[in-house]
Amino acid sequence: MSLIDELVALHGVFAAGEYSYRGDRFSYKGHVSEEHARMASIMCRATSMGVHMQADIMAGSYPECGVAPAGGWVVRGPQFTVCVMANVFCFLDNQASLNAVMSILRTRLADASSDLI
C-alpha cells in the first residue's frame, strides 16, 4: 500500500498527497477538488520552505537547538489540521488522531532527505 493510500485510509483523514520539490507537480487522494489539492500543494511547499529557513536561522544562532534540519510541520485550525513531512501533506479533521498520522509519516519517511527543500 502506498503512503498516500495508507494515510487516506485513516479515520478522519480527508486528503493526502505529495508535491514535487520544484513545485510544478502534485498528486493526491481524498475528498477535495483537484484545484484545492493544487492550492494545498503550493501552500505546503511554500510553508515548508519558510519552516526550513527559520530552523536554519535558529540553528545558526543556537547550533544545539535541535530543530535543524526541519523535518516537517503541523498547523491546527478551527476545523482541520495540516501535517507535512518531507514532500507529503495530509489533511485531517480535528477529531482524528494526529498521533496516528505522525507515526506513519515518521516511520515511512524516516530516510527522506531534507536537502531537497
MODELLER restraints for C-alpha pairs under 7 A, 6 or more apart:
rsr = mdl.restraints
at = mdl.atoms
rsr.add(forms.Gaussian(group=physical.xy_distance, feature=features.Distance(at['CA:4:A'], at['CA:16:A']), mean=5.75, stdev=0.5))
rsr.add(forms.Gaussian(group=physical.xy_distance, feature=features.Distance(at['CA:4:A'], at['CA:17:A']), mean=5.86, stdev=0.5))
rsr.add(forms.Gaussian(group=physical.xy_distance, feature=features.Distance(at['CA:7:A'], at['CA:13:A']), mean=6.78, stdev=0.5))
rsr.add(forms.Gaussian(group=physical.xy_distance, feature=features.Distance(at['CA:7:A'], at['CA:16:A']), mean=6.52, stdev=0.5))
rsr.add(forms.Gaussian(group=physical.xy_distance, feature=features.Distance(at['CA:7:A'], at['CA:101:A']), mean=6.80, stdev=0.5))
rsr.add(forms.Gaussian(group=physical.xy_distance, feature=features.Distance(at['CA:8:A'], at['CA:14:A']), mean=6.35, stdev=0.5))
rsr.add(forms.Gaussian(group=physical.xy_distance, feature=features.Distance(at['CA:8:A'], at['CA:15:A']), mean=6.03, stdev=0.5))
rsr.add(forms.Gaussian(group=physical.xy_distance, feature=features.Distance(at['CA:8:A'], at['CA:16:A']), mean=6.06, stdev=0.5))
rsr.add(forms.Gaussian(group=physical.xy_distance, feature=features.Distance(at['CA:8:A'], at['CA:30:A']), mean=6.42, stdev=0.5))
rsr.add(forms.Gaussian(group=physical.xy_distance, feature=features.Distance(at['CA:11:A'], at['CA:96:A']), mean=6.18, stdev=0.5))
rsr.add(forms.Gaussian(group=physical.xy_distance, feature=features.Distance(at['CA:12:A'], at['CA:92:A']), mean=5.43, stdev=0.5))
rsr.add(forms.Gaussian(group=physical.xy_distance, feature=features.Distance(at['CA:12:A'], at['CA:93:A']), mean=5.39, stdev=0.5))
rsr.add(forms.Gaussian(group=physical.xy_distance, feature=features.Distance(at['CA:12:A'], at['CA:95:A']), mean=6.67, stdev=0.5))
rsr.add(forms.Gaussian(group=physical.xy_distance, feature=features.Distance(at['CA:12:A'], at['CA:96:A']), mean=4.58, stdev=0.5))
rsr.add(forms.Gaussian(group=physical.xy_distance, feature=features.Distance(at['CA:13:A'], at['CA:91:A']), mean=5.88, stdev=0.5))
rsr.add(forms.Gaussian(group=physical.xy_distance, feature=features.Distance(at['CA:13:A'], at['CA:92:A']), mean=4.08, stdev=0.5))
rsr.add(forms.Gaussian(group=physical.xy_distance, feature=features.Distance(at['CA:13:A'], at['CA:93:A']), mean=6.42, stdev=0.5))
rsr.add(forms.Gaussian(group=physical.xy_distance, feature=features.Distance(at['CA:13:A'], at['CA:96:A']), mean=6.92, stdev=0.5))
rsr.add(forms.Gaussian(group=physical.xy_distance, feature=features.Distance(at['CA:14:A'], at['CA:30:A']), mean=5.35, stdev=0.5))
rsr.add(forms.Gaussian(group=physical.xy_distance, feature=features.Distance(at['CA:14:A'], at['CA:31:A']), mean=5.51, stdev=0.5))
rsr.add(forms.Gaussian(group=physical.xy_distance, feature=features.Distance(at['CA:14:A'], at['CA:91:A']), mean=5.96, stdev=0.5))
rsr.add(forms.Gaussian(group=physical.xy_distance, feature=features.Distance(at['CA:14:A'], at['CA:92:A']), mean=5.62, stdev=0.5))
rsr.add(forms.Gaussian(group=physical.xy_distance, feature=features.Distance(at['CA:15:A'], at['CA:29:A']), mean=5.73, stdev=0.5))
rsr.add(forms.Gaussian(group=physical.xy_distance, feature=features.Distance(at['CA:15:A'], at['CA:30:A']), mean=4.09, stdev=0.5))
rsr.add(forms.Gaussian(group=physical.xy_distance, feature=features.Distance(at['CA:15:A'], at['CA:31:A']), mean=5.85, stdev=0.5))
rsr.add(forms.Gaussian(group=physical.xy_distance, feature=features.Distance(at['CA:15:A'], at['CA:32:A']), mean=6.62, stdev=0.5))
rsr.add(forms.Gaussian(group=physical.xy_distance, feature=features.Distance(at['CA:15:A'], at['CA:90:A']), mean=5.90, stdev=0.5))
rsr.add(forms.Gaussian(group=physical.xy_distance, feature=features.Distance(at['CA:15:A'], at['CA:91:A']), mean=5.19, stdev=0.5))
rsr.add(forms.Gaussian(group=physical.xy_distance, feature=features.Distance(at['CA:16:A'], at['CA:28:A']), mean=5.56, stdev=0.5))
rsr.add(forms.Gaussian(group=physical.xy_distance, feature=features.Distance(at['CA:16:A'], at['CA:29:A']), mean=5.70, stdev=0.5))
rsr.add(forms.Gaussian(group=physical.xy_distance, feature=features.Distance(at['CA:16:A'], at['CA:30:A']), mean=6.44, stdev=0.5))
rsr.add(forms.Gaussian(group=physical.xy_distance, feature=features.Distance(at['CA:16:A'], at['CA:89:A']), mean=5.49, stdev=0.5))
rsr.add(forms.Gaussian(group=physical.xy_distance, feature=features.Distance(at['CA:16:A'], at['CA:90:A']), mean=4.20, stdev=0.5))
rsr.add(forms.Gaussian(group=physical.xy_distance, feature=features.Distance(at['CA:16:A'], at['CA:91:A']), mean=6.12, stdev=0.5))
rsr.add(forms.Gaussian(group=physical.xy_distance, feature=features.Distance(at['CA:17:A'], at['CA:27:A']), mean=5.41, stdev=0.5))
rsr.add(forms.Gaussian(group=physical.xy_distance, feature=features.Distance(at['CA:17:A'], at['CA:28:A']), mean=3.80, stdev=0.5))
rsr.add(forms.Gaussian(group=physical.xy_distance, feature=features.Distance(at['CA:17:A'], at['CA:29:A']), mean=6.21, stdev=0.5))
rsr.add(forms.Gaussian(group=physical.xy_distance, feature=features.Distance(at['CA:17:A'], at['CA:88:A']), mean=5.71, stdev=0.5))
rsr.add(forms.Gaussian(group=physical.xy_distance, feature=features.Distance(at['CA:17:A'], at['CA:89:A']), mean=5.36, stdev=0.5))
rsr.add(forms.Gaussian(group=physical.xy_distance, feature=features.Distance(at['CA:17:A'], at['CA:90:A']), mean=6.56, stdev=0.5))
rsr.add(forms.Gaussian(group=physical.xy_distance, feature=features.Distance(at['CA:18:A'], at['CA:26:A']), mean=5.62, stdev=0.5))
rsr.add(forms.Gaussian(group=physical.xy_distance, feature=features.Distance(at['CA:18:A'], at['CA:27:A']), mean=5.55, stdev=0.5))
rsr.add(forms.Gaussian(group=physical.xy_distance, feature=features.Distance(at['CA:18:A'], at['CA:28:A']), mean=6.41, stdev=0.5))
rsr.add(forms.Gaussian(group=physical.xy_distance, feature=features.Distance(at['CA:18:A'], at['CA:87:A']), mean=5.47, stdev=0.5))
rsr.add(forms.Gaussian(group=physical.xy_distance, feature=features.Distance(at['CA:18:A'], at['CA:88:A']), mean=4.26, stdev=0.5))
rsr.add(forms.Gaussian(group=physical.xy_distance, feature=features.Distance(at['CA:18:A'], at['CA:89:A']), mean=5.86, stdev=0.5))
rsr.add(forms.Gaussian(group=physical.xy_distance, feature=features.Distance(at['CA:19:A'], at['CA:25:A']), mean=5.86, stdev=0.5))
rsr.add(forms.Gaussian(group=physical.xy_distance, feature=features.Distance(at['CA:19:A'], at['CA:26:A']), mean=4.15, stdev=0.5))
rsr.add(forms.Gaussian(group=physical.xy_distance, feature=features.Distance(at['CA:19:A'], at['CA:27:A']), mean=6.53, stdev=0.5))
rsr.add(forms.Gaussian(group=physical.xy_distance, feature=features.Distance(at['CA:19:A'], at['CA:41:A']), mean=5.69, stdev=0.5))
rsr.add(forms.Gaussian(group=physical.xy_distance, feature=features.Distance(at['CA:19:A'], at['CA:87:A']), mean=5.60, stdev=0.5))
rsr.add(forms.Gaussian(group=physical.xy_distance, feature=features.Distance(at['CA:19:A'], at['CA:88:A']), mean=6.65, stdev=0.5))
rsr.add(forms.Gaussian(group=physical.xy_distance, feature=features.Distance(at['CA:20:A'], at['CA:26:A']), mean=6.08, stdev=0.5))
rsr.add(forms.Gaussian(group=physical.xy_distance, feature=features.Distance(at['CA:20:A'], at['CA:87:A']), mean=6.82, stdev=0.5))
rsr.add(forms.Gaussian(group=physical.xy_distance, feature=features.Distance(at['CA:21:A'], at['CA:87:A']), mean=6.87, stdev=0.5))
rsr.add(forms.Gaussian(group=physical.xy_distance, feature=features.Distance(at['CA:21:A'], at['CA:116:A']), mean=6.54, stdev=0.5))
rsr.add(forms.Gaussian(group=physical.xy_distance, feature=features.Distance(at['CA:21:A'], at['CA:117:A']), mean=6.26, stdev=0.5))
rsr.add(forms.Gaussian(group=physical.xy_distance, feature=features.Distance(at['CA:23:A'], at['CA:42:A']), mean=6.65, stdev=0.5))
rsr.add(forms.Gaussian(group=physical.xy_distance, feature=features.Distance(at['CA:23:A'], at['CA:45:A']), mean=6.90, stdev=0.5))
rsr.add(forms.Gaussian(group=physical.xy_distance, feature=features.Distance(at['CA:26:A'], at['CA:38:A']), mean=6.87, stdev=0.5))
rsr.add(forms.Gaussian(group=physical.xy_distance, feature=features.Distance(at['CA:26:A'], at['CA:41:A']), mean=6.56, stdev=0.5))
rsr.add(forms.Gaussian(group=physical.xy_distance, feature=features.Distance(at['CA:28:A'], at['CA:37:A']), mean=6.81, stdev=0.5))
rsr.add(forms.Gaussian(group=physical.xy_distance, feature=features.Distance(at['CA:48:A'], at['CA:72:A']), mean=6.87, stdev=0.5))
rsr.add(forms.Gaussian(group=physical.xy_distance, feature=features.Distance(at['CA:49:A'], at['CA:117:A']), mean=6.23, stdev=0.5))
rsr.add(forms.Gaussian(group=physical.xy_distance, feature=features.Distance(at['CA:51:A'], at['CA:70:A']), mean=7.00, stdev=0.5))
rsr.add(forms.Gaussian(group=physical.xy_distance, feature=features.Distance(at['CA:52:A'], at['CA:69:A']), mean=6.88, stdev=0.5))
rsr.add(forms.Gaussian(group=physical.xy_distance, feature=features.Distance(at['CA:52:A'], at['CA:70:A']), mean=5.45, stdev=0.5))
rsr.add(forms.Gaussian(group=physical.xy_distance, feature=features.Distance(at['CA:55:A'], at['CA:67:A']), mean=5.80, stdev=0.5))
rsr.add(forms.Gaussian(group=physical.xy_distance, feature=features.Distance(at['CA:55:A'], at['CA:68:A']), mean=5.24, stdev=0.5))
rsr.add(forms.Gaussian(group=physical.xy_distance, feature=features.Distance(at['CA:55:A'], at['CA:69:A']), mean=6.66, stdev=0.5))
rsr.add(forms.Gaussian(group=physical.xy_distance, feature=features.Distance(at['CA:55:A'], at['CA:70:A']), mean=6.10, stdev=0.5))
rsr.add(forms.Gaussian(group=physical.xy_distance, feature=features.Distance(at['CA:56:A'], at['CA:68:A']), mean=5.85, stdev=0.5))
rsr.add(forms.Gaussian(group=physical.xy_distance, feature=features.Distance(at['CA:56:A'], at['CA:69:A']), mean=6.81, stdev=0.5))
rsr.add(forms.Gaussian(group=physical.xy_distance, feature=features.Distance(at['CA:59:A'], at['CA:65:A']), mean=6.10, stdev=0.5))
rsr.add(forms.Gaussian(group=physical.xy_distance, feature=features.Distance(at['CA:59:A'], at['CA:68:A']), mean=6.08, stdev=0.5))
rsr.add(forms.Gaussian(group=physical.xy_distance, feature=features.Distance(at['CA:69:A'], at['CA:114:A']), mean=6.67, stdev=0.5))
rsr.add(forms.Gaussian(group=physical.xy_distance, feature=features.Distance(at['CA:71:A'], at['CA:85:A']), mean=5.87, stdev=0.5))
rsr.add(forms.Gaussian(group=physical.xy_distance, feature=features.Distance(at['CA:71:A'], at['CA:86:A']), mean=6.24, stdev=0.5))
rsr.add(forms.Gaussian(group=physical.xy_distance, feature=features.Distance(at['CA:71:A'], at['CA:114:A']), mean=6.65, stdev=0.5))
rsr.add(forms.Gaussian(group=physical.xy_distance, feature=features.Distance(at['CA:72:A'], at['CA:84:A']), mean=5.23, stdev=0.5))
rsr.add(forms.Gaussian(group=physical.xy_distance, feature=features.Distance(at['CA:72:A'], at['CA:85:A']), mean=4.14, stdev=0.5))
rsr.add(forms.Gaussian(group=physical.xy_distance, feature=features.Distance(at['CA:72:A'], at['CA:86:A']), mean=6.15, stdev=0.5))
rsr.add(forms.Gaussian(group=physical.xy_distance, feature=features.Distance(at['CA:73:A'], at['CA:83:A']), mean=6.00, stdev=0.5))
rsr.add(forms.Gaussian(group=physical.xy_distance, feature=features.Distance(at['CA:73:A'], at['CA:84:A']), mean=5.39, stdev=0.5))
rsr.add(forms.Gaussian(group=physical.xy_distance, feature=features.Distance(at['CA:73:A'], at['CA:85:A']), mean=6.64, stdev=0.5))
rsr.add(forms.Gaussian(group=physical.xy_distance, feature=features.Distance(at['CA:74:A'], at['CA:82:A']), mean=5.63, stdev=0.5))
rsr.add(forms.Gaussian(group=physical.xy_distance, feature=features.Distance(at['CA:74:A'], at['CA:83:A']), mean=4.48, stdev=0.5))
rsr.add(forms.Gaussian(group=physical.xy_distance, feature=features.Distance(at['CA:74:A'], at['CA:84:A']), mean=6.37, stdev=0.5))
rsr.add(forms.Gaussian(group=physical.xy_distance, feature=features.Distance(at['CA:75:A'], at['CA:81:A']), mean=5.74, stdev=0.5))
rsr.add(forms.Gaussian(group=physical.xy_distance, feature=features.Distance(at['CA:75:A'], at['CA:82:A']), mean=5.42, stdev=0.5))
rsr.add(forms.Gaussian(group=physical.xy_distance, feature=features.Distance(at['CA:75:A'], at['CA:83:A']), mean=6.76, stdev=0.5))
rsr.add(forms.Gaussian(group=physical.xy_distance, feature=features.Distance(at['CA:76:A'], at['CA:82:A']), mean=6.45, stdev=0.5))
rsr.add(forms.Gaussian(group=physical.xy_distance, feature=features.Distance(at['CA:79:A'], at['CA:93:A']), mean=6.29, stdev=0.5))
rsr.add(forms.Gaussian(group=physical.xy_distance, feature=features.Distance(at['CA:79:A'], at['CA:94:A']), mean=6.17, stdev=0.5))
rsr.add(forms.Gaussian(group=physical.xy_distance, feature=features.Distance(at['CA:80:A'], at['CA:91:A']), mean=6.85, stdev=0.5))
rsr.add(forms.Gaussian(group=physical.xy_distance, feature=features.Distance(at['CA:80:A'], at['CA:92:A']), mean=5.59, stdev=0.5))
rsr.add(forms.Gaussian(group=physical.xy_distance, feature=features.Distance(at['CA:80:A'], at['CA:93:A']), mean=4.25, stdev=0.5))
rsr.add(forms.Gaussian(group=physical.xy_distance, feature=features.Distance(at['CA:80:A'], at['CA:94:A']), mean=4.97, stdev=0.5))
rsr.add(forms.Gaussian(group=physical.xy_distance, feature=features.Distance(at['CA:81:A'], at['CA:91:A']), mean=5.79, stdev=0.5))
rsr.add(forms.Gaussian(group=physical.xy_distance, feature=features.Distance(at['CA:81:A'], at['CA:92:A']), mean=5.37, stdev=0.5))
rsr.add(forms.Gaussian(group=physical.xy_distance, feature=features.Distance(at['CA:81:A'], at['CA:93:A']), mean=6.15, stdev=0.5))
rsr.add(forms.Gaussian(group=physical.xy_distance, feature=features.Distance(at['CA:81:A'], at['CA:94:A']), mean=6.16, stdev=0.5))
rsr.add(forms.Gaussian(group=physical.xy_distance, feature=features.Distance(at['CA:82:A'], at['CA:90:A']), mean=5.78, stdev=0.5))
rsr.add(forms.Gaussian(group=physical.xy_distance, feature=features.Distance(at['CA:82:A'], at['CA:91:A']), mean=4.76, stdev=0.5))
rsr.add(forms.Gaussian(group=physical.xy_distance, feature=features.Distance(at['CA:82:A'], at['CA:92:A']), mean=6.64, stdev=0.5))
rsr.add(forms.Gaussian(group=physical.xy_distance, feature=features.Distance(at['CA:83:A'], at['CA:89:A']), mean=5.73, stdev=0.5))
rsr.add(forms.Gaussian(group=physical.xy_distance, feature=features.Distance(at['CA:83:A'], at['CA:90:A']), mean=5.18, stdev=0.5))
rsr.add(forms.Gaussian(group=physical.xy_distance, feature=features.Distance(at['CA:83:A'], at['CA:91:A']), mean=6.57, stdev=0.5))
rsr.add(forms.Gaussian(group=physical.xy_distance, feature=features.Distance(at['CA:84:A'], at['CA:90:A']), mean=6.42, stdev=0.5))
rsr.add(forms.Gaussian(group=physical.xy_distance, feature=features.Distance(at['CA:85:A'], at['CA:105:A']), mean=6.66, stdev=0.5))
rsr.add(forms.Gaussian(group=physical.xy_distance, feature=features.Distance(at['CA:86:A'], at['CA:112:A']), mean=6.31, stdev=0.5))
rsr.add(forms.Gaussian(group=physical.xy_distance, feature=features.Distance(at['CA:86:A'], at['CA:114:A']), mean=6.90, stdev=0.5))
